[in-house]
Amino acid sequence: MNLVVDLPEDLVADVERVRERDPDFLGRAIQYALARKIIFEELATGPSDL
């Protein structure tokens, strides 16, 4: 799976350095961010009888 992301110019070099040092890190970070987003959305839209 490929993911295309538009980054601000000043972040491109930093992200490339991270990718070269630890190729799996960005994938893990994206998975973590997506999981948090899904959990937040479920909690925000779930029943309010807690």
N, C-alpha and C positions, 0 to 999 in steps of 0.2 A: 504494500500500500504506500502510495506517495502522498505527501501533504505539501501543498504550496501555500506559503505564508508571505504576505507583504509586510516587511519589517521596515522601520525607520532606518535611514542610512547609517546613523550612528550606532545601531545595534548589530549590524550585519557582521562586522569583524569579530565582535565578542561571541556571537552565536557560532560562527565558524570555528573559533578557537575551542569552544566547549565541545563542538561536534568532533573535532580532531582528537581531543584528549580522551573523551568518553562518548563514543558513538551511540551508546544505548541511553545515555542520560536524557537527551531531548525527548525520546520516545516515552520514557517513564514519566517525565515531567508533564508531557501532554496528556498521557493517560490519567495521571493524578488530577490535573486541572479539569478534565472532562468529568471524571467521577465526582469531584466536588460540586461542579455545576449541576450535574444530574441530581445529586442528593439534595442540594439547596432548592432546586426547582420542585422536587417532590415534597419537601417539607413546606415550602412556601405555598403550594397549591393543594396540599392535602387537607384532610378534615381538621377543623379548628376546635375539636372537642377534647384537646389534651389537657 
